[in-house]
Each structure stands twice: as structure tokens, then as C-alpha cells.
Amino acid sequence: MKRTTLFMCILLLSVSGVSAQSGGKFGLLFDLTSLLADIAAFNDGYQGGVGLKWNASENISARALINFSVLKTTTPAPVTSDSTFGFSLGGEYHFSGSKVSPYLGASFGLAMASQTVADVTVNDPTIFYVGALGGAEVKIQESISLFFEYNLMAIFDDGTSMVRMGTDALGPGAGKNVIFGVIVYF
């Protein structure tokens, strides 16, 4: 219920709050990953982000995204909280300018993660990640699109590195490889 309400509020604000031009060069990007994410292991939480997308040409796009997640569990004890805040840049090559536009691209970013157990911070790593992405943008109206995306990440944190290919991008509470969102063009 909470996810559906949040999604509808953002969609309504997007449609009513922006006077969009027909297929504008710039777009506000809303990462609504939490609507798809399985947070069943947590009692409460949110994963998502907000950013800006620039269509440099019909086939080439660039974007900047601020992403975050906050997940909290109270049962079983002790209370655990995982949170992440990050910034990423990316580029996309769109194969088609049609209503359904598949794309491939790359992104890189920096995230600060924190896990707290019973009011004690147990780790606080800084994470650098770089990866490939693939997805599709589906135009609903001239000024509104949905996007679905999969990210393959190479992650580097505190001297370790790993490649994540499943649905967990940066670990619990740090985001997902599968991303869903809305773009409002202006």
C-alpha cells in the first residue's frame, strides 16, 4: 500500500507539476526501485533515487543520479539499519527512437554505506562501482516514459573487489541491479 501510494503521488506530481515540451532534451529521472524490490527481510525501508537525464541526440543520452536506500528491521532483535547514499553518472546508447527504445550503456559511481546494529555502527565503507547497463525506455506520453534496466556492477570497497550479477547490486540495503523508474521530460 505504501509503495503504491508513493508511486501514484510521484506520477501525479510529475504530470501536473511540469509543463513538458514535446519530447524535450532534458528529463527528471525518478528511480522507483523500491516498488519492485523485495524488502521482505526488513520491516520498513525505501530504495530509489532522483536525477537528471540529457538527450544529446536521438540515440545518445547522459544522466546523473543521486540514489539512496534506508532499510530497517526490528524483528528478530537486535534492531538493524542499513543505509546507503550515492552519486552516479552514466551514458546510454539507444538503438531506436521509437515508443519502445532498448539501450545499452555504462555507469560509474560512489556510495557511502552504513550498517547499524543495536545503535552501534558496525561498518561504514565507501564504495566505488563501475558497470554496464542495459534496458528499455517506454514512452507513455510525449513527456513521460517508464524505464526498466539491469546493471552488471564491478564493486570496489576498502581494498576488496567483486562483481555482482544477481539482483543485489551493492549488498543488502544498498540498491538493486534491477531498476525501474519514471522520466518526465521538459
mmCIF file of the C-alpha atoms, coordinates in Angstrom:
data_MODEL
# 
_entry.id   MODEL 
# 
loop_
_atom_site.group_PDB 
_atom_site.id 
_atom_site.type_symbol 
_atom_site.label_atom_id 
_atom_site.label_alt_id 
_atom_site.label_comp_id 
_atom_site.label_asym_id 
_atom_site.label_entity_id 
_atom_site.label_seq_id 
_atom_site.pdbx_PDB_ins_code 
_atom_site.Cartn_x 
_atom_site.Cartn_y 
_atom_site.Cartn_z 
_atom_site.occupancy 
_atom_site.B_iso_or_equiv 
_atom_site.pdbx_formal_charge 
_atom_site.auth_seq_id 
_atom_site.auth_comp_id 
_atom_site.auth_asym_id 
_atom_site.auth_atom_id 
_atom_site.pdbx_PDB_model_num 
ATOM 1   C CA . MET A 1 1   ? 0.000  0.000   0.000   1.00 0.00 ? 1   MET A CA 1 
ATOM 2   C CA . LYS A 1 2   ? 2.773  2.438   0.953   1.00 0.00 ? 2   LYS A CA 1 
ATOM 3   C CA . ARG A 1 3   ? 4.609  1.720   -2.319  1.00 0.00 ? 3   ARG A CA 1 
ATOM 4   C CA . THR A 1 4   ? 1.518  2.164   -4.454  1.00 0.00 ? 4   THR A CA 1 
ATOM 5   C CA . THR A 1 5   ? 0.650  5.456   -2.760  1.00 0.00 ? 5   THR A CA 1 
ATOM 6   C CA . LEU A 1 6   ? 4.201  6.772   -3.208  1.00 0.00 ? 6   LEU A CA 1 
ATOM 7   C CA . PHE A 1 7   ? 4.240  5.772   -6.878  1.00 0.00 ? 7   PHE A CA 1 
ATOM 8   C CA . MET A 1 8   ? 0.888  7.456   -7.574  1.00 0.00 ? 8   MET A CA 1 
ATOM 9   C CA . CYS A 1 9   ? 1.940  10.661  -5.766  1.00 0.00 ? 9   CYS A CA 1 
ATOM 10  C CA . ILE A 1 10  ? 5.165  10.953  -7.758  1.00 0.00 ? 10  ILE A CA 1 
ATOM 11  C CA . LEU A 1 11  ? 3.398  10.204  -11.021 1.00 0.00 ? 11  LEU A CA 1 
ATOM 12  C CA . LEU A 1 12  ? 0.650  12.774  -10.355 1.00 0.00 ? 12  LEU A CA 1 
ATOM 13  C CA . LEU A 1 13  ? 3.167  15.431  -9.294  1.00 0.00 ? 13  LEU A CA 1 
ATOM 14  C CA . SER A 1 14  ? 5.230  14.681  -12.374 1.00 0.00 ? 14  SER A CA 1 
ATOM 15  C CA . VAL A 1 15  ? 2.303  15.064  -14.732 1.00 0.00 ? 15  VAL A CA 1 
ATOM 16  C CA . SER A 1 16  ? 0.790  18.153  -13.111 1.00 0.00 ? 16  SER A CA 1 
ATOM 17  C CA . GLY A 1 17  ? 3.918  19.944  -11.912 1.00 0.00 ? 17  GLY A CA 1 
ATOM 18  C CA . VAL A 1 18  ? 5.949  20.094  -15.138 1.00 0.00 ? 18  VAL A CA 1 
ATOM 19  C CA . SER A 1 19  ? 4.885  21.809  -18.319 1.00 0.00 ? 19  SER A CA 1 
ATOM 20  C CA . ALA A 1 20  ? 6.620  19.480  -20.708 1.00 0.00 ? 20  ALA A CA 1 
ATOM 21  C CA . GLN A 1 21  ? 7.540  20.199  -24.273 1.00 0.00 ? 21  GLN A CA 1 
ATOM 22  C CA . SER A 1 22  ? 7.092  17.508  -26.846 1.00 0.00 ? 22  SER A CA 1 
ATOM 23  C CA . GLY A 1 23  ? 9.925  15.022  -26.176 1.00 0.00 ? 23  GLY A CA 1 
ATOM 24  C CA . GLY A 1 24  ? 12.238 17.543  -24.504 1.00 0.00 ? 24  GLY A CA 1 
ATOM 25  C CA . LYS A 1 25  ? 16.028 17.257  -24.347 1.00 0.00 ? 25  LYS A CA 1 
ATOM 26  C CA . PHE A 1 26  ? 16.076 17.126  -20.541 1.00 0.00 ? 26  PHE A CA 1 
ATOM 27  C CA . GLY A 1 27  ? 14.224 14.887  -18.157 1.00 0.00 ? 27  GLY A CA 1 
ATOM 28  C CA . LEU A 1 28  ? 13.768 14.440  -14.444 1.00 0.00 ? 28  LEU A CA 1 
ATOM 29  C CA . LEU A 1 29  ? 14.514 10.825  -13.631 1.00 0.00 ? 29  LEU A CA 1 
ATOM 30  C CA . PHE A 1 30  ? 12.848 9.103   -10.672 1.00 0.00 ? 30  PHE A CA 1 
ATOM 31  C CA . ASP A 1 31  ? 14.328 5.736   -9.672  1.00 0.00 ? 31  ASP A CA 1 
ATOM 32  C CA . LEU A 1 32  ? 11.442 3.850   -8.073  1.00 0.00 ? 32  LEU A CA 1 
ATOM 33  C CA . THR A 1 33  ? 13.338 0.619   -7.384  1.00 0.00 ? 33  THR A CA 1 
ATOM 34  C CA . SER A 1 34  ? 11.569 0.168   -4.072  1.00 0.00 ? 34  SER A CA 1 
ATOM 35  C CA . LEU A 1 35  ? 8.343  -0.584  -5.908  1.00 0.00 ? 35  LEU A CA 1 
ATOM 36  C CA . LEU A 1 36  ? 9.976  -3.713  -7.391  1.00 0.00 ? 36  LEU A CA 1 
ATOM 37  C CA . ALA A 1 37  ? 12.433 -4.531  -4.613  1.00 0.00 ? 37  ALA A CA 1 
ATOM 38  C CA . ASP A 1 38  ? 11.887 -7.406  -2.248  1.00 0.00 ? 38  ASP A CA 1 
ATOM 39  C CA . ILE A 1 39  ? 12.422 -5.913  1.189   1.00 0.00 ? 39  ILE A CA 1 
ATOM 40  C CA . ALA A 1 40  ? 10.643 -8.792  2.952   1.00 0.00 ? 40  ALA A CA 1 
ATOM 41  C CA . ALA A 1 41  ? 13.653 -9.385  5.214   1.00 0.00 ? 41  ALA A CA 1 
ATOM 42  C CA . PHE A 1 42  ? 13.191 -5.831  6.515   1.00 0.00 ? 42  PHE A CA 1 
ATOM 43  C CA . ASN A 1 43  ? 10.213 -4.362  8.367   1.00 0.00 ? 43  ASN A CA 1 
ATOM 44  C CA . ASP A 1 44  ? 10.439 -0.998  6.654   1.00 0.00 ? 44  ASP A CA 1 
ATOM 45  C CA . GLY A 1 45  ? 12.504 0.693   4.007   1.00 0.00 ? 45  GLY A CA 1 
ATOM 46  C CA . TYR A 1 46  ? 12.888 2.529   0.750   1.00 0.00 ? 46  TYR A CA 1 
ATOM 47  C CA . GLN A 1 47  ? 15.299 2.290   -2.188  1.00 0.00 ? 47  GLN A CA 1 
ATOM 48  C CA . GLY A 1 48  ? 15.348 4.812   -5.004  1.00 0.00 ? 48  GLY A CA 1 
ATOM 49  C CA . GLY A 1 49  ? 16.805 7.995   -6.358  1.00 0.00 ? 49  GLY A CA 1 
ATOM 50  C CA . VAL A 1 50  ? 16.348 11.140  -8.378  1.00 0.00 ? 50  VAL A CA 1 
ATOM 51  C CA . GLY A 1 51  ? 18.375 12.572  -11.221 1.00 0.00 ? 51  GLY A CA 1 
ATOM 52  C CA . LEU A 1 52  ? 18.635 14.431  -14.484 1.00 0.00 ? 52  LEU A CA 1 
ATOM 53  C CA . LYS A 1 53  ? 18.775 12.954  -17.993 1.00 0.00 ? 53  LYS A CA 1 
ATOM 54  C CA . TRP A 1 54  ? 20.057 14.764  -21.076 1.00 0.00 ? 54  TRP A CA 1 
ATOM 55  C CA . ASN A 1 55  ? 19.298 13.539  -24.594 1.00 0.00 ? 55  ASN A CA 1 
ATOM 56  C CA . ALA A 1 56  ? 22.348 14.721  -26.535 1.00 0.00 ? 56  ALA A CA 1 
ATOM 57  C CA . SER A 1 57  ? 20.927 13.234  -29.740 1.00 0.00 ? 57  SER A CA 1 
ATOM 58  C CA . GLU A 1 58  ? 18.231 10.758  -30.800 1.00 0.00 ? 58  GLU A CA 1 
ATOM 59  C CA . ASN A 1 59  ? 20.498 7.847   -29.825 1.00 0.00 ? 59  ASN A CA 1 
ATOM 60  C CA . ILE A 1 60  ? 22.843 9.207   -27.120 1.00 0.00 ? 60  ILE A CA 1 
ATOM 61  C CA . SER A 1 61  ? 21.822 10.134  -23.542 1.00 0.00 ? 61  SER A CA 1 
ATOM 62  C CA . ALA A 1 62  ? 23.724 11.065  -20.395 1.00 0.00 ? 62  ALA A CA 1 
ATOM 63  C CA . ARG A 1 63  ? 22.464 11.083  -16.834 1.00 0.00 ? 63  ARG A CA 1 
ATOM 64  C CA . ALA A 1 64  ? 23.379 11.932  -13.271 1.00 0.00 ? 64  ALA A CA 1 
ATOM 65  C CA . LEU A 1 65  ? 21.596 10.191  -10.408 1.00 0.00 ? 65  LEU A CA 1 
ATOM 66  C CA . ILE A 1 66  ? 21.548 10.565  -6.635  1.00 0.00 ? 66  ILE A CA 1 
ATOM 67  C CA . ASN A 1 67  ? 20.474 7.253   -5.112  1.00 0.00 ? 67  ASN A CA 1 
ATOM 68  C CA . PHE A 1 68  ? 19.711 6.172   -1.596  1.00 0.00 ? 68  PHE A CA 1 
ATOM 69  C CA . SER A 1 69  ? 18.298 3.361   0.438   1.00 0.00 ? 69  SER A CA 1 
ATOM 70  C CA . VAL A 1 70  ? 17.247 3.011   4.045   1.00 0.00 ? 70  VAL A CA 1 
ATOM 71  C CA . LEU A 1 71  ? 16.178 -0.387  5.325   1.00 0.00 ? 71  LEU A CA 1 
ATOM 72  C CA . LYS A 1 72  ? 15.343 -1.249  8.907   1.00 0.00 ? 72  LYS A CA 1 
ATOM 73  C CA . THR A 1 73  ? 14.383 -4.434  10.714  1.00 0.00 ? 73  THR A CA 1 
ATOM 74  C CA . THR A 1 74  ? 13.114 -4.688  14.269  1.00 0.00 ? 74  THR A CA 1 
ATOM 75  C CA . THR A 1 75  ? 12.457 -8.418  14.455  1.00 0.00 ? 75  THR A CA 1 
ATOM 76  C CA . PRO A 1 76  ? 14.250 -10.555 15.276  1.00 0.00 ? 76  PRO A CA 1 
ATOM 77  C CA . ALA A 1 77  ? 16.207 -8.449  17.752  1.00 0.00 ? 77  ALA A CA 1 
ATOM 78  C CA . PRO A 1 78  ? 18.520 -6.518  17.653  1.00 0.00 ? 78  PRO A CA 1 
ATOM 79  C CA . VAL A 1 79  ? 17.292 -3.575  15.594  1.00 0.00 ? 79  VAL A CA 1 
ATOM 80  C CA . THR A 1 80  ? 19.338 -3.387  12.373  1.00 0.00 ? 80  THR A CA 1 
ATOM 81  C CA . SER A 1 81  ? 19.508 -0.490  9.958   1.00 0.00 ? 81  SER A CA 1 
ATOM 82  C CA . ASP A 1 82  ? 21.256 -0.470  6.565   1.00 0.00 ? 82  ASP A CA 1 
ATOM 83  C CA . SER A 1 83  ? 21.595 2.779   4.651   1.00 0.00 ? 83  SER A CA 1 
ATOM 84  C CA . THR A 1 84  ? 23.364 3.940   1.513   1.00 0.00 ? 84  THR A CA 1 
ATOM 85  C CA . PHE A 1 85  ? 23.743 7.305   -0.186  1.00 0.00 ? 85  PHE A CA 1 
ATOM 86  C CA . GLY A 1 86  ? 25.453 7.621   -3.549  1.00 0.00 ? 86  GLY A CA 1 
ATOM 87  C CA . PHE A 1 87  ? 26.001 9.527   -6.762  1.00 0.00 ? 87  PHE A CA 1 
ATOM 88  C CA . SER A 1 88  ? 26.424 8.058   -10.239 1.00 0.00 ? 88  SER A CA 1 
ATOM 89  C CA . LEU A 1 89  ? 26.990 9.199   -13.807 1.00 0.00 ? 89  LEU A CA 1 
ATOM 90  C CA . GLY A 1 90  ? 26.051 7.200   -16.862 1.00 0.00 ? 90  GLY A CA 1 
ATOM 91  C CA . GLY A 1 91  ? 25.634 7.140   -20.596 1.00 0.00 ? 91  GLY A CA 1 
ATOM 92  C CA . GLU A 1 92  ? 23.160 5.312   -22.826 1.00 0.00 ? 92  GLU A CA 1 
ATOM 93  C CA . TYR A 1 93  ? 23.098 4.358   -26.494 1.00 0.00 ? 93  TYR A CA 1 
ATOM 94  C CA . HIS A 1 94  ? 19.510 3.919   -27.711 1.00 0.00 ? 94  HIS A CA 1 
ATOM 95  C CA . PHE A 1 95  ? 19.024 1.582   -30.670 1.00 0.00 ? 95  PHE A CA 1 
ATOM 96  C CA . SER A 1 96  ? 15.688 3.096   -31.634 1.00 0.00 ? 96  SER A CA 1 
ATOM 97  C CA . GLY A 1 97  ? 13.890 6.374   -31.199 1.00 0.00 ? 97  GLY A CA 1 
ATOM 98  C CA . SER A 1 98  ? 10.516 4.635   -31.234 1.00 0.00 ? 98  SER A CA 1 
ATOM 99  C CA . LYS A 1 99  ? 7.945  4.270   -28.464 1.00 0.00 ? 99  LYS A CA 1 
ATOM 100 C CA . VAL A 1 100 ? 9.919  1.321   -27.010 1.00 0.00 ? 100 VAL A CA 1 
ATOM 101 C CA . SER A 1 101 ? 13.617 2.181   -27.075 1.00 0.00 ? 101 SER A CA 1 
ATOM 102 C CA . PRO A 1 102 ? 16.100 -0.512  -25.963 1.00 0.00 ? 102 PRO A CA 1 
ATOM 103 C CA . TYR A 1 103 ? 19.527 0.749   -24.863 1.00 0.00 ? 103 TYR A CA 1 
ATOM 104 C CA . LEU A 1 104 ? 22.973 -0.257  -23.626 1.00 0.00 ? 104 LEU A CA 1 
ATOM 105 C CA . GLY A 1 105 ? 25.338 1.896   -21.650 1.00 0.00 ? 105 GLY A CA 1 
ATOM 106 C CA . ALA A 1 106 ? 27.786 2.302   -18.809 1.00 0.00 ? 106 ALA A CA 1 
ATOM 107 C CA . SER A 1 107 ? 27.777 3.945   -15.406 1.00 0.00 ? 107 SER A CA 1 
ATOM 108 C CA . PHE A 1 108 ? 30.101 4.625   -12.512 1.00 0.00 ? 108 PHE A CA 1 
ATOM 109 C CA . GLY A 1 109 ? 29.533 5.992   -9.069  1.00 0.00 ? 109 GLY A CA 1 
ATOM 110 C CA . LEU A 1 110 ? 30.484 6.435   -5.465  1.00 0.00 ? 110 LEU A CA 1 
ATOM 111 C CA . ALA A 1 111 ? 28.382 5.395   -2.480  1.00 0.00 ? 111 ALA A CA 1 
ATOM 112 C CA . MET A 1 112 ? 28.696 5.670   1.273   1.00 0.00 ? 112 MET A CA 1 
ATOM 113 C CA . ALA A 1 113 ? 27.166 2.738   3.120   1.00 0.00 ? 113 ALA A CA 1 
ATOM 114 C CA . SER A 1 114 ? 26.474 2.241   6.802   1.00 0.00 ? 114 SER A CA 1 
ATOM 115 C CA . GLN A 1 115 ? 25.112 -0.621  8.881   1.00 0.00 ? 115 GLN A CA 1 
ATOM 116 C CA . THR A 1 116 ? 23.978 -0.107  12.447  1.00 0.00 ? 116 THR A CA 1 
ATOM 117 C CA . VAL A 1 117 ? 23.119 -2.938  14.822  1.00 0.00 ? 117 VAL A CA 1 
ATOM 118 C CA . ALA A 1 118 ? 21.597 -2.087  18.233  1.00 0.00 ? 118 ALA A CA 1 
ATOM 119 C CA . ASP A 1 119 ? 22.641 1.597   17.898  1.00 0.00 ? 119 ASP A CA 1 
ATOM 120 C CA . VAL A 1 120 ? 26.285 0.693   17.127  1.00 0.00 ? 120 VAL A CA 1 
ATOM 121 C CA . THR A 1 121 ? 27.719 1.299   13.637  1.00 0.00 ? 121 THR A CA 1 
ATOM 122 C CA . VAL A 1 122 ? 29.404 -1.971  12.638  1.00 0.00 ? 122 VAL A CA 1 
ATOM 123 C CA . ASN A 1 123 ? 30.720 -0.922  9.224   1.00 0.00 ? 123 ASN A CA 1 
ATOM 124 C CA . ASP A 1 124 ? 30.870 2.286   7.234   1.00 0.00 ? 124 ASP A CA 1 
ATOM 125 C CA . PRO A 1 125 ? 32.567 1.616   3.867   1.00 0.00 ? 125 PRO A CA 1 
ATOM 126 C CA . THR A 1 126 ? 32.961 3.916   0.891   1.00 0.00 ? 126 THR A CA 1 
ATOM 127 C CA . ILE A 1 127 ? 32.124 2.045   -2.279  1.00 0.00 ? 127 ILE A CA 1 
ATOM 128 C CA . PHE A 1 128 ? 33.232 2.792   -5.849  1.00 0.00 ? 128 PHE A CA 1 
ATOM 129 C CA . TYR A 1 129 ? 31.414 0.962   -8.619  1.00 0.00 ? 129 TYR A CA 1 
ATOM 130 C CA . VAL A 1 130 ? 31.584 0.789   -12.389 1.00 0.00 ? 130 VAL A CA 1 
ATOM 131 C CA . GLY A 1 131 ? 29.426 -1.259  -14.696 1.00 0.00 ? 131 GLY A CA 1 
ATOM 132 C CA . ALA A 1 132 ? 27.452 -1.930  -17.808 1.00 0.00 ? 132 ALA A CA 1 
ATOM 133 C CA . LEU A 1 133 ? 23.724 -1.402  -18.116 1.00 0.00 ? 133 LEU A CA 1 
ATOM 134 C CA . GLY A 1 134 ? 21.003 -2.498  -20.455 1.00 0.00 ? 134 GLY A CA 1 
ATOM 135 C CA . GLY A 1 135 ? 17.348 -1.663  -20.523 1.00 0.00 ? 135 GLY A CA 1 
ATOM 136 C CA . ALA A 1 136 ? 14.405 -0.186  -22.313 1.00 0.00 ? 136 ALA A CA 1 
ATOM 137 C CA . GLU A 1 137 ? 12.602 3.133   -22.149 1.00 0.00 ? 137 GLU A CA 1 
ATOM 138 C CA . VAL A 1 138 ? 8.877  3.003   -22.882 1.00 0.00 ? 138 VAL A CA 1 
ATOM 139 C CA . LYS A 1 139 ? 7.216  6.286   -23.867 1.00 0.00 ? 139 LYS A CA 1 
ATOM 140 C CA . ILE A 1 140 ? 3.758  6.592   -22.285 1.00 0.00 ? 140 ILE A CA 1 
ATOM 141 C CA . GLN A 1 141 ? 3.144  10.155  -23.438 1.00 0.00 ? 141 GLN A CA 1 
ATOM 142 C CA . GLU A 1 142 ? 5.338  12.674  -25.247 1.00 0.00 ? 142 GLU A CA 1 
ATOM 143 C CA . SER A 1 143 ? 6.684  13.890  -21.917 1.00 0.00 ? 143 SER A CA 1 
ATOM 144 C CA . ILE A 1 144 ? 6.559  10.733  -19.742 1.00 0.00 ? 144 ILE A CA 1 
ATOM 145 C CA . SER A 1 145 ? 8.490  7.485   -20.070 1.00 0.00 ? 145 SER A CA 1 
ATOM 146 C CA . LEU A 1 146 ? 8.981  4.415   -17.927 1.00 0.00 ? 146 LEU A CA 1 
ATOM 147 C CA . PHE A 1 147 ? 12.364 2.725   -17.865 1.00 0.00 ? 147 PHE A CA 1 
ATOM 148 C CA . PHE A 1 148 ? 13.434 -0.771  -16.858 1.00 0.00 ? 148 PHE A CA 1 
ATOM 149 C CA . GLU A 1 149 ? 17.121 -1.519  -16.501 1.00 0.00 ? 149 GLU A CA 1 
ATOM 150 C CA . TYR A 1 150 ? 19.627 -4.182  -15.450 1.00 0.00 ? 150 TYR A CA 1 
ATOM 151 C CA . ASN A 1 151 ? 23.101 -3.275  -14.172 1.00 0.00 ? 151 ASN A CA 1 
ATOM 152 C CA . LEU A 1 152 ? 26.173 -5.518  -14.090 1.00 0.00 ? 152 LEU A CA 1 
ATOM 153 C CA . MET A 1 153 ? 28.456 -3.996  -11.429 1.00 0.00 ? 153 MET A CA 1 
ATOM 154 C CA . ALA A 1 154 ? 32.114 -4.282  -10.500 1.00 0.00 ? 154 ALA A CA 1 
ATOM 155 C CA . ILE A 1 155 ? 32.339 -3.043  -6.910  1.00 0.00 ? 155 ILE A CA 1 
ATOM 156 C CA . PHE A 1 156 ? 35.421 -1.857  -5.032  1.00 0.00 ? 156 PHE A CA 1 
ATOM 157 C CA . ASP A 1 157 ? 35.276 -1.139  -1.297  1.00 0.00 ? 157 ASP A CA 1 
ATOM 158 C CA . ASP A 1 158 ? 38.007 -0.886  1.333   1.00 0.00 ? 158 ASP A CA 1 
ATOM 159 C CA . GLY A 1 159 ? 40.589 -2.844  -0.657  1.00 0.00 ? 159 GLY A CA 1 
ATOM 160 C CA . THR A 1 160 ? 38.257 -5.603  -1.857  1.00 0.00 ? 160 THR A CA 1 
ATOM 161 C CA . SER A 1 161 ? 36.533 -6.025  -5.184  1.00 0.00 ? 161 SER A CA 1 
ATOM 162 C CA . MET A 1 162 ? 33.695 -8.147  -6.516  1.00 0.00 ? 162 MET A CA 1 
ATOM 163 C CA . VAL A 1 163 ? 31.355 -8.458  -9.456  1.00 0.00 ? 163 VAL A CA 1 
ATOM 164 C CA . ARG A 1 164 ? 27.628 -8.666  -8.701  1.00 0.00 ? 164 ARG A CA 1 
ATOM 165 C CA . MET A 1 165 ? 25.329 -10.205 -11.279 1.00 0.00 ? 165 MET A CA 1 
ATOM 166 C CA . GLY A 1 166 ? 22.216 -11.108 -9.285  1.00 0.00 ? 166 GLY A CA 1 
ATOM 167 C CA . THR A 1 167 ? 19.541 -8.746  -8.063  1.00 0.00 ? 167 THR A CA 1 
ATOM 168 C CA . ASP A 1 168 ? 21.674 -7.361  -5.197  1.00 0.00 ? 168 ASP A CA 1 
ATOM 169 C CA . ALA A 1 169 ? 23.928 -4.602  -6.513  1.00 0.00 ? 169 ALA A CA 1 
ATOM 170 C CA . LEU A 1 170 ? 25.858 -3.355  -3.510  1.00 0.00 ? 170 LEU A CA 1 
ATOM 171 C CA . GLY A 1 171 ? 24.589 -5.724  -0.835  1.00 0.00 ? 171 GLY A CA 1 
ATOM 172 C CA . PRO A 1 172 ? 21.582 -5.546  1.466   1.00 0.00 ? 172 PRO A CA 1 
ATOM 173 C CA . GLY A 1 173 ? 20.266 -2.044  1.804   1.00 0.00 ? 173 GLY A CA 1 
ATOM 174 C CA . ALA A 1 174 ? 22.445 -0.654  -0.966  1.00 0.00 ? 174 ALA A CA 1 
ATOM 175 C CA . GLY A 1 175 ? 20.276 -0.899  -4.033  1.00 0.00 ? 175 GLY A CA 1 
ATOM 176 C CA . LYS A 1 176 ? 19.402 -3.390  -6.712  1.00 0.00 ? 176 LYS A CA 1 
ATOM 177 C CA . ASN A 1 177 ? 20.736 -4.387  -10.119 1.00 0.00 ? 177 ASN A CA 1 
ATOM 178 C CA . VAL A 1 178 ? 17.201 -4.283  -11.494 1.00 0.00 ? 178 VAL A CA 1 
ATOM 179 C CA . ILE A 1 179 ? 15.975 -0.695  -11.717 1.00 0.00 ? 179 ILE A CA 1 
ATOM 180 C CA . PHE A 1 180 ? 12.537 0.707   -12.554 1.00 0.00 ? 180 PHE A CA 1 
ATOM 181 C CA . GLY A 1 181 ? 11.577 4.356   -12.850 1.00 0.00 ? 181 GLY A CA 1 
ATOM 182 C CA . VAL A 1 182 ? 9.815  7.266   -14.483 1.00 0.00 ? 182 VAL A CA 1 
ATOM 183 C CA . ILE A 1 183 ? 11.296 10.033  -16.637 1.00 0.00 ? 183 ILE A CA 1 
ATOM 184 C CA . VAL A 1 184 ? 9.445  13.340  -17.040 1.00 0.00 ? 184 VAL A CA 1 
ATOM 185 C CA . TYR A 1 185 ? 10.790 15.328  -19.993 1.00 0.00 ? 185 TYR A CA 1 
ATOM 186 C CA . PHE A 1 186 ? 10.686 19.098  -20.286 1.00 0.00 ? 186 PHE A CA 1 
# 
